[in-house]
Amino acid sequence: MDEPPSRRERILLIRLSAIGDVVHALFGLAALRAARPGARIGFLVEDRAASLLADHPQVDRVHVYPRKRWQEGIRRDPGTVIREARDFLAGLRGERYGVAVDLQGNLKSGVLAVLSGTPRRIGLARGSGKEGNHLFHTERVRPPAGPLHRVDRALALLAPLGVEGEAGVPRVAVSAEDREDVDRFLEERGLAAGGFAVMHPGTSRFGLHKRWPPDRFGRAAAALRQRAGLPTVATWGPGERPLAEEVVRASGGAAVAGPRTRRLTALARLADRAALFVAADTGALHLAALGGTPTLGLFGPKDPRVYAPRGPRTAVVVGRADCSPCRRRSCPDPICMTSISVDDVVRAALGLLDGAVPSGVPGKGGDGG
């Protein structure tokens, strides 16, 4: 007989952003659900990544923190924001979680952990998190020393709850509407499942220095069409349509601009239907890797040992620069990315398609071929 809801263990996971990090947190969610099958699990996430948790079978309740809307509204209508914040916190506290696990590790996530009213709060030890995050937690975990992948850090934070390792590759729930929209786009352009590549040239505005030049994506698309017979769909997010169009122009007819994807899960559907997915270190890359599509990540400023896509068929191309990896949030001359040549990317992509998964292909330097 099922345990009464009032007696179920209640656990809150906190991973607010960014999209790629929320994707990595899904590995922790899957492992927690396997270790605690009867628990009621909540997930606190910002609005821009909330669609990854929509209708997720391993989550009982998703608490959406509308950061962007509140930031924009606090000056225009502070009264509404204050009322919404009060209701949001009431809903969070009303779940009466017994334990919160802070997978984010900064000031904001620590404050929200306390405001949730949860008595047992697990987070990173001093020196492992940011902005005094350790001060907000009752239990502190110090992950293993050295570069540690974000998935493995999440699993380390969940170890006090009996999580002993990964429980398979997680998936996201794709709505019927998203499936229909993507499949209609592919049908209209004569693209069969498994018969095309996807390239995503954009990144968040905070990660502009992680972008690979869109004209090189276009030239890589032309080479894939010639050498593997694969046309390319250039995908784009808010404000990124010009990047996709530049890829199309540089491809010599090998690429088309992708559809407007209203939710991240629509992008997941498109990636699942593709033969190959190529992108820089951005949320789209990590989402694509979950579905098993061969996924190639282009890395420069970030350490792939920490941020590489995690999935069954992934590889990375790593740029060559003495200053890489780094912690900079911007760079006037990201040579670590421009050192990656078109030939580097095409060679790694063909290796993935052939089933020879490389562990990393360094860039050559120079003008990128």
Buried (B, 14 or more C-beta within 10 A) or exposed (E): EEEEEEEBBBBBBBBBBBBBBBBBBBBBBBBBBBBBEEBBBBBBBBBBBBBBBBEBEBBBBBBBBBBEEBEEBEEEEEEEBEEBBEEBBEEBEEBEBBBBBBBBBBBBBBEBBEBBBBEBBBBBBEEBBBBEBBEBBEEBBEBEEEEBBBBBBBBBBBBEBEBEEBBEBBBBBBBEEBBEBBBEBBEEEEBEEEBBBBBBBBBBEEBEBBBBBBBBBBBBBBBBBEEBEBBBBBBBBEEBBEBBBBBBEBBEEBBBBBBEBEBBBBBBBBBBBBBBBBBBBBBBBBBBBBBBBBBBBBBBBBBBBBBBBBBBBBBBBBBBBEEBBBEEEEBEEBBBBBBBBBBBBBBBBBBBBEEEBEEBBEBBBEEBB
